């Protein structure tokens, strides 16, 4: 199959349509604006519908409605826009409805800036809304991976009846790379017999709701949700191990930052310093088992992020105190350089060799 040169936001939109997405509800915010623009132009060609809502709050509740009717539906936004959607995301997770949410992240807090950042890690992995819920979260490092993850996200959302998030920083949204549209791994999906598609007198109406006033019933529902999240943790973890043999330091990084880390690893290798990388592809579930593959030569871990260190908690949990955990990061839209990362590794090891 011939590769196509596309911008990240548009490639994600094209992948969604190829995966069967028929409805998109959103609101403009930089740096993801090309995605809804693409959907507004292309969805009607496949019999779909695009609506620019009056706000992010309206958009996520439109997603709730379309998902409740059994449709494949997506929304996208950037950092503060995703924050506005959090109440609706919690409702959707509570009602066990499938949808795909794309976050092309920017610097914060607050309105922040429009440059790339990874400071939405807490928001995506810990659940920004209320209650005990989880999203399956993909963090692609390339446009090809963004396309693949987006297409798979729709199947996973349907399979688990749960929202799935694809999170990329502004570079993923704005860069151009050659991509191809590969078919996702086929899985047997459950029938959507819960959807509100009309009864035609053949059955009782389906009721979709996240309100449970009986505490015993709500606890029972939460226990059911936790069992589903446990299944995700057992079956849906994705990660890459890179240059791990005889690594003295293992860096942990995701998304486009991991690409910069690989350049730092190449430069360090030329100086005789061997450094490995664990790259989470799913931020949740986090790849704890990858840390069991760290070689005996490793002296320390280094979390490298475009944030002030939001992933460190998960790195520390996964490392279980077996190695000291260090941090290097930039924030606010500043991008780490391979030289700066390499210098941090040398500092950890006691200087240049």
LOTOR-529103 format. One line per 3 residues: their letters; for each residue x, y, z of C-alpha. Coordinates in steps of 0.001 Angstrom, whole numbers, plus 500000, padded with zeros to 6 digits. Each point is the difference from the previous one (the first is absolute). Layout:
A) X/Y/Z; ...
***
This chain:
XXX) 500000/500000/500000; 501367/503417/499037; 500726/502407/502814
XXX) 498317/503394/500149; 501603/503181/501340; 497568/501535/502469
XXX) 499893/502432/502906; 499450/498312/503358; 496590/501445/500824
XXX) 498651/499116/496559; 501531/496514/500111; 498217/499317/503302
XXX) 496716/501183/498493; 500477/497824/496907; 500819/497008/502221
XXX) 496813/500573/502001; 497851/500050/496868; 501700/496854/498690
XXX) 499236/498356/503363; 496301/500715/499525; 499569/503273/501901
XXX) 496799/501673/498800; 499549/502813/502508; 502304/502719/501269
XXX) 499102/502686/502526; 502583/502578/500993; 501055/503579/500465
XXX) 503058/501841/498626; 503197/500316/502022; 503643/500098/498926
XXX) 501993/497803/499242; 497310/497479/498941; 497900/502183/497719
XXX) 500868/498195/496776; 498356/496834/501348; 496441/501371/500314
XXX) 500559/501977/496806; 500860/496750/498209; 496985/498223/501485
XXX) 497684/502840/498997; 501183/499590/496417; 500129/496200/499789
XXX) 497381/498432/502302; 496995/500836/497834; 501646/498098/497125
XXX) 499517/496734/501929; 496495/500834/501215; 501215/501389/503313
XXX) 499316/503183/501900; 502288/502737/501339; 498755/502529/502542
XXX) 502006/502895/501385; 498401/500334/503406; 499616/503266/501875
XXX) 502534/498829/502609; 502121/497040/501060; 497381/499157/502632
XXX) 497319/499769/497329; 502271/497953/497729; 500708/497255/502535
XXX) 496306/499693/500855; 499213/499628/496297; 502589/497204/499985
XXX) 498107/498431/502926; 496784/500040/497973; 501487/498549/496813
XXX) 501912/497330/501932; 496780/499077/501814; 498372/499387/496625
XXX) 502808/497581/499129; 501823/502207/497489; 503751/500184/499538
XXX) 500722/503522/501204; 503019/502139/500725; 500901/503363/501441
XXX) 503313/501825/500157; 501397/502962/501849; 503128/501323/501675
XXX) 500856/500115/503707; 497642/502673/501473; 497293/498819/497608
XXX) 500393/496439/501280; 499763/501410/503538; 496573/501408/499127
XXX) 498917/496586/498717; 500968/498126/503178; 496550/499942/501595
XXX) 498527/498542/496819; 502848/497480/499692; 499229/498776/503524
XXX) 496310/499686/499080; 500880/498025/496856; 502315/497670/501916
XXX) 497337/499529/502676; 497372/499199/497374; 502427/497563/498298
XXX) 499861/501586/496573; 502679/499680/497296; 501585/503068/498445
XXX) 503408/501307/498953; 501440/503218/501439; 503064/501644/498438
XXX) 502118/502444/501993; 502651/501920/498058; 501653/501472/503072
XXX) 501391/503479/500594; 501800/501698/502865; 498204/500975/503197
XXX) 498724/500430/502637; 496976/502087/499149; 499816/501223/496429
XXX) 503793/499732/499885; 501444/500120/496494; 499520/498245/496681
XXX) 503376/498253/499828; 500458/496219/500564; 499978/498628/503552
XXX) 499359/496779/501924; 498521/501574/503098; 496633/498229/499613
XXX) 501375/496687/501284; 498171/500272/503332; 496824/501088/498238
XXX) 500005/497023/497633; 501238/497215/502291; 498410/500961/503305
XXX) 496607/501097/498717; 499303/503720/500093; 496337/499460/500812
XXX) 498336/498601/503100; 499780/496395/501105; 501965/496775/499616
XXX) 500360/499741/496240; 502787/499423/497491; 500660/500713/496342
XXX) 502182/497865/497801; 502627/502550/498865; 502222/499709/496919
XXX) 503055/502282/499628; 501365/499611/496448; 503526/501160/499137
XXX) 499545/500282/496229; 497215/500775/497567; 499905/496377/498861
XXX) 499541/498917/503593; 497352/502714/500497; 498080/498626/497011
XXX) 500321/496396/501208; 499001/500877/503572; 497005/502053/498855
XXX) 498658/497179/497858; 500483/497465/502785; 498470/502380/502552
XXX) 496537/499680/498439; 500064/496204/500264; 501287/500126/503570
XXX) 497335/502544/500966; 497303/497686/498643; 501574/496890/501507
XXX) 500221/501421/503529; 497068/502447/499761; 502309/502736/501232
XXX) 501479/503287/498777; 503474/499713/498463; 502343/502988/499829
XXX) 502727/500627/497434; 502361/502626/501372; 502695/501757/497995
XXX) 501809/503262/500529; 499777/502873/497540; 502841/498581/497905
XXX) 497943/496887/499222; 497158/502222/498855; 502076/502385/497907
XXX) 502837/497957/498471; 499773/498236/496643; 501161/496412/499420
XXX) 499250/497231/497502; 497349/497594/501267; 497974/497046/498806
XXX) 496654/498735/501222; 500504/496491/501326; 497077/497858/501076
XXX) 499887/499668/503811; 500182/496588/501633; 496579/498448/499618
XXX) 498189/499165/503203; 496516/498665/500557; 497932/502944/501195
XXX) 496895/499610/502160; 496604/500862/498597; 498758/503427/501040
XXX) 496757/498680/501438; 500132/502726/502648; 499711/502866/497482
XXX) 497004/502330/499876; 498939/499326/496412; 496269/499637/500534
XXX) 498078/496911/501128; 497455/499602/497174; 497893/498327/502669
XXX) 502315/496978/500116; 501581/500603/503409; 500089/502302/502980
XXX) 501717/503334/499411; 503711/500209/500755; 500859/502566/502660
XXX) 503446/501609/500037; 500901/501834/503157; 502871/500594/502405
XXX) 497780/500915/502951; 499612/497388/502763; 498366/501225/503209
XXX) 500154/496617/501731; 503540/499790/501491; 500021/496198/499860
XXX) 499156/500080/496279; 502624/502682/499327; 502652/497990/501813
XXX) 499031/496927/497984; 500377/502065/496811; 503416/501262/501089
XXX) 501184/496456/500739; 498875/499016/496488; 501948/502929/498506
XXX) 503132/499077/501942; 499848/496456/498622; 499908/501486/496501
XXX) 502988/502250/500723; 501867/496982/501379; 499409/498220/496699
XXX) 501443/503012/498166; 503093/499888/502225; 500497/496329/499205
XXX) 499418/500199/496240; 500544/503486/498601; 503435/501161/501200
XXX) 502231/501269/497168; 503655/501039/500277; 503345/500038/498169
XXX) 503368/498908/501437; 502919/501683/498224; 503761/499391/500282
XXX) 499620/498270/503367; 502929/497573/499842; 502636/500927/502620
XXX) 498332/503387/500580; 501581/502031/502827; 497052/502395/500146
XXX) 496465/499276/498780; 497960/502987/498909; 496194/499945/500071
XXX) 498332/502267/497480; 496955/500049/497726; 498629/501732/496940
XXX) 502214/502331/497991; 502325/500485/502985; 500999/496340/499639
XXX) 501196/500765/496468; 502295/502693/501375; 501191/497545/502660
XXX) 501003/497536/497265; 502243/502682/498475; 501594/500538/503418
XXX) 500562/496237/500320; 501800/499948/496625; 502257/502899/501033
XXX) 500816/498368/503349; 500838/496718/498297; 502694/501779/497980
XXX) 501560/501018/503331; 499907/496430/501302; 496968/500495/502268
XXX) 497240/497442/499500; 496502/501249/500832; 496646/498269/499491
XXX) 496423/501197/499614; 496631/498783/501218; 497357/501736/497885
XXX) 496424/499646/501263; 497594/499904/497058; 497061/499659/502388
XXX) 500258/502531/502827; 497164/498111/501638; 500359/497149/500497
XXX) 503604/500904/500840; 502558/497333/498974; 501151/498891/503449
XXX) 501188/496637/498677; 502524/501719/497727; 502000/500907/503089
XXX) 500506/496310/500731; 502100/499858/496798; 502515/502619/501152
XXX) 503524/498484/499906; 502225/499503/503045; 502445/502584/498590
XXX) 497532/502840/500598; 500957/502451/502746; 497130/502509/499741
XXX) 496818/500999/498192; 499366/503358/498360; 496498/501254/499217
XXX) 500126/502437/497067; 496863/502018/499333; 498645/503240/498587
XXX) 498531/500760/503410; 501141/500677/503544; 500080/496267/500729
XXX) 496484/498616/499889; 501041/496480/498946; 502520/499603/502849
XXX) 497386/498560/502369; 499294/497121/497625; 503715/499438/499350
XXX) 500623/499798/503754; 497091/497612/500513; 501213/497775/497154
XXX) 503610/500057/501201; 498977/498961/503561; 503054/501691/501518
XXX) 502463/497813/498072; 501749/502982/498373; 500303/503717/500762
XXX) 497634/501990/497780; 501196/503286/498484; 498155/502570/497905
XXX) 500713/502297/497091; 497258/502060/498412; 499008/503216/498308
XXX) 496590/501619/500266; 497787/502742/498630; 500687/499022/496392
XXX) 503794/499800/500301; 501388/496864/498355; 502918/498014/501488
XXX) 503104/499591/497841; 502067/496821/499536; 503084/501788/501417
XXX) 498208/501057/503173; 498646/496479/500534; 503458/498507/499398
XXX) 501539/502414/502499; 497441/498939/502620; 500969/496350/499450
XXX) 503689/500883/500450; 499152/501891/503183; 498231/496908/501368
XXX) 503023/497834/499159; 502447/502443/501558; 501193/501954/496995
XX) 501313/499540/496474; 502338/497140/499122
***
